[in-house]
């Protein structure tokens, strides 16, 4: 795909929803109960009444029975910082294992490197280099590079798959994630703490009243999202522009700032426990695993397992990190 394609006009409402959703992005332990609204919504105060359904996918297994296999391309944005590199290496290791399992819908993989120059992982991970935002534009919020990186990638890349999964370096696939999207209905993870109705005054700057109540804004981020490629091509420029405008708006920036069967573990928060297996929230535990403890280089191989009583998700996370680091060549050189 060379140059900008003429893909037509996307629904303004859908563009705004996705753009707003980016600024709500955060990190969490991701459980694949996936939900998102429609790309086919009209514009205007009564446009939502035109939808006959608002799909909520509760069980991925049910979706698999309803449609044929639809491969998706896994894309994540990253920097060349050691902190980002070791997470990308672990993620790519588990992507390769899940991709090869029976009935997997995982297709190709791209690390969209928005550092502006190649790094030492170019031969290990499929990568496209794009430019970062100009100096100072991100105002210290490096995540703003994501929409700009996707805009550039979509302009330059040849992507065989019809669908794209937008992912992050600290995602670990514990099972092959099905393609949960449904034609014009992208799929995304709902974050329970995103409550648009509690910030209506701020959101009205970006979501006019004629689009309906602010509760029509789905509580999602840009990741994880599975979306049809042509829709993402239309959305990405508006996603980028609205995100930048929200960051430049002092009120919006103050409010939003950083904000079943499992398919992805998203290890954003530090795991801190005492030796009894009790969570020591807000306090460094006697046993801990925190990705932020390894900003300048990768964590060591063979991290000790947590004490008895710690949730199984944490145990699984450590075991999967250990397996990846044991099998990735030259792990300590990142």
C-alpha distance (Angstrom), angle and dihedral (degrees) to the residues before:
residue distance angle dihedral
X1 . . .
X2 3.82 . .
X3 3.78 120.4 .
X4 3.79 128.9 -11.6
X5 3.77 113.8 -39.8
X6 3.78 121.5 -138.3
X7 3.80 96.3 -120.4
X8 3.78 98.7 159.4
X9 3.76 130.1 -118.2
X10 3.81 122.4 -40.8
X11 3.76 122.0 -147.2
X12 3.82 107.4 -85.6
X13 3.77 90.0 -140.4
X14 3.79 92.1 54.7
X15 3.80 91.2 47.4
X16 3.77 91.6 52.6
X17 3.80 92.8 46.4
X18 3.78 92.8 53.1
X19 3.78 93.5 42.7
X20 3.78 92.3 51.0
X21 3.75 89.7 45.5
X22 3.80 91.6 60.0
X23 3.77 91.8 61.9
X24 3.77 89.9 55.2
X25 3.78 90.8 58.3
X26 3.80 115.6 132.8
X27 3.72 140.8 149.7
X28 3.79 127.0 -93.9
X29 3.77 144.5 142.3
X30 3.77 98.6 -76.4
X31 3.80 118.8 -138.6
X32 3.75 114.3 -177.0
X33 3.76 103.8 -117.1
X34 3.78 92.7 126.2
X35 3.74 130.4 -166.8
X36 3.77 140.7 168.2
X37 3.77 140.5 152.7
X38 3.77 132.0 -115.2
X39 3.76 134.6 -68.0
X40 3.77 89.8 -155.8
X41 3.78 98.2 67.8
X42 3.75 117.7 130.6
X43 3.77 126.3 -134.0
X44 3.76 124.7 -105.6
X45 3.78 140.7 61.8
X46 3.82 94.2 -68.4
X47 3.78 98.1 36.5
X48 3.79 95.0 108.6
X49 3.79 90.4 61.3
X50 3.78 88.6 66.6
X51 3.78 91.9 71.6
X52 3.77 116.2 92.4
X53 3.81 91.8 -165.4
X54 3.78 140.4 21.0
X55 3.81 101.2 -157.4
X56 3.78 119.2 -137.4
X57 3.76 112.5 -177.9
X58 3.77 109.8 -153.2
X59 3.79 102.8 167.8
X60 3.81 120.9 32.2
X61 3.81 89.9 -157.4
X62 3.82 90.2 65.1
X63 3.77 91.6 52.9
X64 3.78 91.8 51.3
X65 3.80 89.8 60.1
X66 3.79 92.7 53.3
X67 3.78 102.0 56.4
X68 3.78 146.0 28.5
X69 3.75 124.5 -98.2
X70 3.82 111.2 -70.1
X71 3.82 113.4 -173.9
X72 3.78 118.0 -147.9
X73 3.80 131.8 -159.9
X74 3.81 116.5 -121.7
X75 3.80 112.5 -137.2
X76 3.77 128.5 176.4
X77 3.77 131.0 174.4
X78 3.78 118.9 -132.9
X79 3.79 146.0 162.4
X80 3.79 130.2 -131.1
X81 3.81 92.8 -111.1
X82 3.83 114.0 123.5
X83 3.81 88.6 -120.9
X84 3.81 90.5 60.1
X85 3.79 95.4 38.5
X86 3.80 99.0 58.9
X87 3.79 91.5 47.7
X88 3.81 90.6 50.9
X89 3.81 90.9 50.9
X90 3.81 92.1 53.4
X91 3.79 92.5 45.1
X92 3.80 92.8 49.5
X93 3.81 91.4 48.6
X94 3.82 91.7 56.9
X95 3.80 92.7 40.7
X96 3.82 89.4 59.3
X97 3.80 91.9 50.0
X98 3.81 94.0 48.4
X99 3.81 93.9 43.1
X100 3.79 92.0 60.6
X101 3.81 96.1 51.9
X102 3.83 120.0 105.9
X103 3.81 115.8 -83.7
X104 3.80 92.5 9.2
X105 3.80 113.5 154.6
X106 3.78 93.5 -162.8
X107 3.78 110.9 124.0
X108 3.78 131.1 175.1
X109 3.80 127.0 -14.7
X110 3.81 134.0 -138.0
X111 3.76 130.9 -179.0
X112 3.80 104.0 -154.1
X113 3.80 100.8 -149.6
X114 3.80 109.1 -158.4
X115 3.80 96.4 -174.4
X116 3.79 93.5 99.0
X117 3.81 94.8 -122.8
X118 3.83 139.0 59.8
X119 3.79 120.2 -92.7
X120 3.81 135.6 -160.8
X121 3.83 94.5 -83.3
X122 3.79 97.2 64.7
X123 3.82 92.4 105.0
X124 3.81 94.0 44.1
X125 3.82 102.3 46.4
X126 3.83 126.6 33.3
X127 3.80 101.5 -108.8
X128 3.78 141.2 176.7
X129 3.80 117.2 -162.3
X130 3.81 117.1 -139.0
X131 3.78 133.5 170.1
X132 3.79 125.1 -91.6
X133 3.77 121.0 -128.3
X134 3.81 114.0 -80.8
X135 3.79 114.8 -83.5
X136 3.79 112.6 -73.0
X137 3.80 96.9 9.9
X138 3.79 94.0 104.3
X139 3.84 90.8 51.7
X140 3.77 90.0 -142.2
X141 3.82 93.0 -52.8
X142 3.80 99.6 115.8
X143 3.82 93.1 -174.9
X144 3.81 88.2 74.7
X145 3.80 86.0 76.9
X146 3.81 89.6 70.3
X147 3.83 99.8 78.7
X148 3.80 91.7 41.4
X149 3.81 89.4 49.8
X150 3.81 91.4 51.0
X151 3.80 91.9 48.5
X152 3.81 90.1 55.4
X153 3.81 94.8 42.5
X154 3.79 93.3 50.8
X155 3.81 90.3 50.4
X156 3.79 95.2 50.1
X157 3.79 107.7 29.5
X158 3.77 132.1 86.4
X159 3.82 104.3 -138.6
X160 3.78 115.6 -172.5
X161 3.81 97.6 -169.4
X162 3.81 121.1 81.4
X163 3.82 92.2 -141.3
X164 3.79 134.2 52.6
X165 3.79 131.4 -155.4
X166 3.79 111.4 -152.0
X167 3.79 105.5 -149.4
X168 3.81 140.7 165.7
X169 3.81 133.9 -125.6
X170 3.81 93.2 -110.2
X171 3.80 94.2 58.6
X172 3.80 117.3 109.2
X173 3.80 118.4 -166.6
X174 3.80 109.5 -137.1
X175 3.81 92.2 173.8
X176 3.81 133.0 9.8
X177 3.80 105.2 -82.2
X178 3.83 110.5 -131.5
X179 3.77 119.9 -131.1
X180 3.80 96.3 -101.3
X181 3.79 96.3 177.5
X182 3.78 119.4 107.2
X183 3.80 114.3 -148.7
X184 3.82 104.3 -79.0
X185 3.80 92.6 7.9
X186 3.81 111.6 88.1
X187 3.80 118.2 -157.9
X188 3.79 125.6 -129.0
X189 3.79 141.8 164.6
X190 3.85 114.8 -100.8
X191 3.80 115.5 -134.3
X192 3.79 109.9 -147.0
X193 3.80 95.2 -149.8
X194 3.81 96.1 55.7
X195 3.79 103.4 98.8
X196 3.82 112.3 171.5
X197 3.82 92.6 -178.1
X198 3.81 89.5 65.9
X199 3.81 91.6 58.5
X200 3.80 102.3 38.7
X201 3.81 95.5 135.1
X202 3.80 92.7 57.9
X203 3.79 95.7 40.8
X204 3.80 93.3 51.6
X205 3.81 87.4 71.9
X206 3.79 87.5 67.1
X207 3.81 102.5 22.2
X208 3.84 110.3 49.3
X209 3.81 120.4 -148.5
X210 3.80 92.3 -111.1
X211 3.81 87.9 70.9
X212 3.79 90.4 63.4
X213 3.81 134.2 -113.1
X214 3.80 118.0 -15.9
X215 3.78 87.9 -118.8
X216 3.80 84.8 77.5
X217 3.81 86.2 74.2
X218 3.78 106.0 95.6
X219 3.83 115.3 -130.5
X220 3.79 96.4 -119.3
X221 3.78 141.4 117.7
X222 3.79 130.5 -141.1
X223 3.78 89.6 -96.2
X224 2.92 133.9 91.1
X225 3.78 93.0 21.2
X226 3.81 128.7 143.2
X227 3.77 110.3 -157.8
X228 3.78 138.9 162.5
X229 3.80 110.6 -96.1
X230 3.80 96.3 -125.4
X231 3.81 91.1 52.7
X232 3.80 92.1 50.7
X233 3.79 90.0 50.8
X234 3.81 89.0 57.3
X235 3.79 95.0 42.2
X236 3.79 101.5 44.9
X237 3.85 99.7 77.0
X238 3.82 93.0 48.7
X239 3.81 90.7 42.9
X240 3.80 88.1 55.3
X241 3.81 96.5 44.4
X242 3.81 96.7 46.5
X243 3.80 91.0 45.3
X244 3.80 90.9 54.5
X245 3.80 91.5 46.7
X246 3.80 91.5 51.4
X247 3.79 90.4 50.2
X248 3.79 90.2 51.0
X249 3.81 91.7 50.4
X250 3.85 106.6 86.6
X251 3.81 93.7 -153.0
X252 3.81 94.9 48.5
X253 3.79 92.0 43.6
X254 3.81 91.9 52.3
X255 3.81 92.7 49.9
X256 3.81 100.4 42.9
X257 3.82 108.3 20.4
X258 3.85 107.9 132.3
X259 3.18 106.1 -5.6
X260 24.14 143.2 156.7
X261 3.80 102.3 -10.3
X262 3.75 109.3 13.7
X263 3.77 123.9 -127.2
X264 3.80 104.4 167.1
X265 3.78 133.6 29.9
X266 3.79 110.0 -154.6
X267 3.78 105.5 -164.2
X268 3.76 101.8 -166.4
X269 3.78 100.4 131.8
X270 3.77 126.7 65.0
X271 3.79 115.5 -103.0
X272 3.82 107.2 -136.1
X273 3.82 122.8 173.1
X274 3.77 138.1 157.3
X275 3.78 121.0 -125.2
X276 3.81 89.6 -91.8
X277 3.78 89.4 64.2
X278 3.81 93.7 -108.1
X279 3.80 120.7 142.4
X280 3.81 112.2 -112.6
X281 3.79 96.8 -157.7
X282 3.81 112.6 -161.4
X283 3.80 92.1 7.0
X284 3.79 131.1 86.7
X285 3.77 106.8 -106.1
X286 3.77 131.5 -137.4
X287 3.80 84.0 -113.2
X288 3.78 119.2 34.1
X289 3.76 145.1 162.0
X290 3.79 116.0 -170.8
X291 3.77 123.2 161.9
X292 3.81 88.7 -148.0
X293 3.79 89.5 66.1
X294 3.79 86.5 71.7
X295 3.79 104.9 52.5
X296 3.81 95.1 133.9
X297 3.76 99.8 41.1
X298 3.79 146.0 -7.6
X299 3.80 124.1 -64.2
X300 3.81 115.5 -102.8
X301 3.75 123.5 -92.5
X302 3.80 119.2 -98.5
X303 3.81 100.6 26.5
X304 3.80 110.1 -161.9
X305 3.79 114.9 -101.0
X306 3.81 117.3 -110.6
X307 3.82 120.0 -99.7
X308 3.82 121.6 -90.4
X309 3.80 114.0 -75.6
X310 3.80 96.7 39.1
X311 3.85 113.4 127.4
X312 3.77 115.1 -87.4
X313 3.80 90.9 -121.2
X314 3.81 90.2 65.0
X315 3.80 91.8 47.2
X316 3.80 89.8 49.8
X317 3.79 91.3 49.0
X318 3.80 93.0 53.6
X319 3.80 93.1 45.1
X320 3.80 91.1 50.7
X321 3.81 92.8 47.4
X322 3.81 89.4 49.7
X323 3.80 93.1 49.3
X324 3.78 92.0 49.8
X325 3.80 95.3 47.1
X326 3.81 91.0 46.8
X327 3.80 91.5 55.6
X328 3.81 103.7 36.0
X329 3.82 109.0 94.4
X330 3.81 118.4 -122.0
X331 3.79 91.3 7.8
X332 3.78 95.1 166.7
X333 3.79 94.3 53.2
X334 3.82 97.6 72.9
